[in-house]
């Protein structure tokens, strides 16, 4: 996720979206193990599973913030 999108996600509040940086945040060992066991492909399927296909892959016709709030 790019820095602009992560900033927008953070502004939504942790009750909506929780962003963790690999370099700026501290990770609990349990969370590291979960992410390692799931992997990127499965994580994307989980986190993007309820997004309508028309909203996937950064629609360039919408401002980022509007797209992320859909």
C-alpha positions as CSV (number, residue, x, y, z in Angstrom):
1,X,0.0,0.0,0.0
2,X,1.4,3.4,-0.9
3,X,1.9,6.1,1.7
4,X,-1.0,8.2,0.4
5,X,-3.5,5.3,0.7
6,X,-2.1,4.3,4.1
7,X,-2.7,7.8,5.4
8,X,-6.3,7.8,4.1
9,X,-6.8,4.4,5.8
10,X,-5.4,5.7,9.1
11,X,-7.7,8.7,8.9
12,X,-10.7,6.4,8.8
13,X,-10.0,5.3,12.3
14,X,-9.0,1.9,13.7
15,X,-12.7,0.9,14.0
16,X,-12.7,0.9,10.2
17,X,-9.2,0.2,9.0
18,X,-6.0,-0.7,10.8
19,X,-2.7,0.0,9.0
20,X,0.6,-1.4,10.2
21,X,3.9,-0.3,8.7
22,X,6.8,-2.7,8.5
23,X,9.3,-0.1,9.5
24,X,7.3,2.5,11.6
25,X,5.1,0.3,13.8
26,X,5.9,-2.3,16.4
27,X,4.4,-5.7,15.6
28,X,3.3,-8.3,18.2
29,X,4.9,-11.7,17.6
30,X,1.4,-13.2,17.4
31,X,0.5,-10.8,14.5
32,X,3.7,-11.5,12.7
33,X,3.0,-15.3,12.9
34,X,-0.5,-14.8,11.6
35,X,0.7,-12.7,8.6
36,X,3.4,-15.2,7.8
37,X,1.0,-18.1,7.9
38,X,-1.6,-16.4,5.8
39,X,0.7,-14.8,3.2
40,X,0.1,-12.0,0.8
41,X,-2.2,-13.7,-1.7
42,X,-4.6,-15.0,1.0
43,X,-4.5,-11.7,2.9
44,X,-5.5,-9.9,-0.2
45,X,-8.4,-12.3,-0.8
46,X,-9.6,-11.8,2.8
47,X,-9.2,-8.0,3.0
48,X,-10.5,-7.3,-0.5
49,X,-13.1,-10.1,-0.5
50,X,-16.1,-7.9,-0.1
51,X,-15.1,-5.2,-2.5
52,X,-17.2,-5.1,-5.7
53,X,-15.0,-5.8,-8.7
54,X,-15.7,-2.4,-10.2
55,X,-13.9,-0.8,-7.2
56,X,-10.8,-2.9,-7.3
57,X,-7.4,-2.0,-8.7
58,X,-7.3,1.7,-7.9
59,X,-9.9,3.3,-10.2
60,X,-8.1,6.3,-11.6
61,X,-11.3,8.1,-12.3
62,X,-12.0,8.6,-8.6
63,X,-9.9,10.5,-6.1
64,X,-8.1,8.0,-3.8
65,X,-9.9,9.1,-0.7
66,X,-13.3,8.7,-2.3
67,X,-12.4,5.3,-3.7
68,X,-11.2,4.0,-0.3
69,X,-14.3,5.3,1.4
70,X,-16.6,3.2,-0.9
